[in-house]
Amino acid sequence: MSVVVKIQDPTGTEIGSFEAEDEKNLCEMAAMHGIEILKSCGAWFCGVCMCEVLEGWEAVDVNKTGNAGISTWDPKNPDHVLWCVWGIKSEMFNDEKEHIVVLKKMY
């Protein structure tokens, strides 16, 4: 049905939200809706675009638009993801539910 992505700044204040699109990464979608996400290499190596998934982890596709150049999984911080490669699972757009994903910027 739909996936709503809510973005928080590093202090936890919501700074924007948008309806997700299939076949786009989280950086692209945020930029399309005027939400600035720090990004440097654009090749999934630097980690500047890292965020934390606060809600909706089940909807996130870790390799939506490519494979991460660095391992983003850390047992101390298992919910940290890279915006530039991660997106929303395609099947989330085809079911009858409305999904909500809440992401918190790290930087």
N, C-alpha and C positions, 0 to 999 in steps of 0.2 A: 504494500500500500504506500506508505511513505516513511521517511526517516528524517527526523528533525535533529540537527546538530546544534548544540549550544556551546558557546565558547566563553571561557572565563579567563581573566588576566591572572598573573601569578599570585595576586592577593585573594582570589576567589570571587571577584566581582564579575557578573555576567556582562560581556562587552558586545555580544551579538548572537544571532542565531540565523539559521537558514535551513531550507529543505534540501537534503542531499541529492546528488545526481549520481547515476551509475556511470562507470568508466572514467571517473575523475578522482584525483587524489585530494586529500583534505586541504593541502596548500592552495590548489587551484580553486576549490569551492569557496574557501574563506576569502581569497582575493576577489573573486567575483561578487562577493557581498560586502566588500569594503572593510574586511577584518584583516589587519596586518599581522602576518606571521613571519618571524625572522627566518630567513633562508639564506644560505651561503652557497654551498657547492651545487645544490640541485641534483646531485648524483648519489645521495644517500650515504655519504661517507662522514660528513663533519659532525652531525648530531645537533646542529644549531636549531633545527626545527622541532626538536623533541617536545612532547607534551605528555600529560598524564590523563588516562581514561578514568573518569570518575563514575561514569554510568554508561551502560550499553555496550560493554566489551563484546558481547555475543554478536553484535552487528558489524564489528570491525574486521576488515580483510587486510592481513599483514603484508600481502604482496599484490595489492590491487593494481598498481601501475609499474611494477618492477620488483626486483629483489633488493632488499636493504644491503648496502655495502658493508655495514657494521652490524654486529649482533646487538639488537636493542633490548634483548631480554636480560634482566638482571634480577636474581632471586630476591634482592633487597627492595627492588622497585619494579615488580612484574607488570605494572600497568603503564609503563612509559613506552611511548610509540614515536615513530618518525612521521611527521605530517606529509613529507614530500613523496612518500611511496605508499603509505597506507590510505585505504579508502573504506567504502561500505560494501559489504557482501551483496552480490547481485540478487541473491534469493530474498533479501530483505525488502526489495521493491515489488516482489511478486506475491507476497502473502496478504492476509487480510488484517494484519495488525499495523498499528502506528508505533514506530520505534523511536526512542529518544537516546541520543548519544551526547554525553556531556564531557567536554575536553577542557583541560586547564593548561594554559601556556606555561612553559617553564621559564622562559626569558621574555 
